[in-house]
């Protein structure tokens, strides 16, 4: 199986913490959409006929700035050029400040069956600090509007470890998300990305970032609370009610192929990874000149595939030890026996039905454990 990603590189306003490629503008969407169509057609000619895709994800940027007609036009082009599973999952990332019921009904009519809202917090002062364009009330309305438009499969992105955030304030966010009937939650801690306004504010001492212990405490609280409410943690930061796991997310974590379109989009097909230019201007010029908008690429070595397998699987559903041996010709447990057995004794790893998995305690130090496995 494989997934498709479409990057829409526009935002009404840049958030202070964001390092995704997007530009603040009321831009000429038509020029971008024409080039996107051309890129999809160029790429389709290069792919083997017969490959089927099981998910389409519109990310960004703010895909919900597009009208239903614009989004539907992209979907028509994709359907004309690629084959899809009959139950294809089609997700649109939405900023709550950019939608209304007519837009969401239009998306649904175009085939969209999953929405992902960048809510981040239900507290007005957090939203102001993060420079989000929406209010807490708009976020609540957006989710109710999604349900009213007939889309029940809804993810909320929420952010913890915000400056001054107490466990009580974080719990209030989780409780509000639950009360709204969300089926999926992505809970990330605030990270300071280099080059962002937030990084400069932290460097100047204008913002204090909570210490690691309080980040870990909020993460543990999240895992325990959402598990008590029936959500399954199927990746470090992602929780779903049964049957609402994102097929598109699973594509990445299972190391399956994905094909991306638009500025800065990444793709991995048949062991080759490439990435598009992170500049709308260059993207448009390349496509108009009849060139693919790639800015770089590489063939993935066996070592890279192996270490990515460890990292991606351990963060999500665990590593099947027999599958690992079949794929890479080495016995992961035997090669790391002392370390793995020590982590098992310390309650950070378990082997369950020949699958090596992180426990909740292990999830707190996931990156460190992945780095040790050879
Ligand atoms: S709306 Fe999303 S993509 Fe746009 S700047 Fe904010 S976080 Fe980044």
Boltz pocket constraint, residues with backbone or C-beta under 6 A from the ligand:
constraints:
  - pocket:
      binder: B
      contacts: [[A, 10], [A, 11], [A, 13], [A, 14], [A, 15], [A, 18], [A, 19], [A, 20], [A, 22], [A, 60], [A, 61], [A, 62], [A, 95], [A, 118]]
      max_distance: 6.0
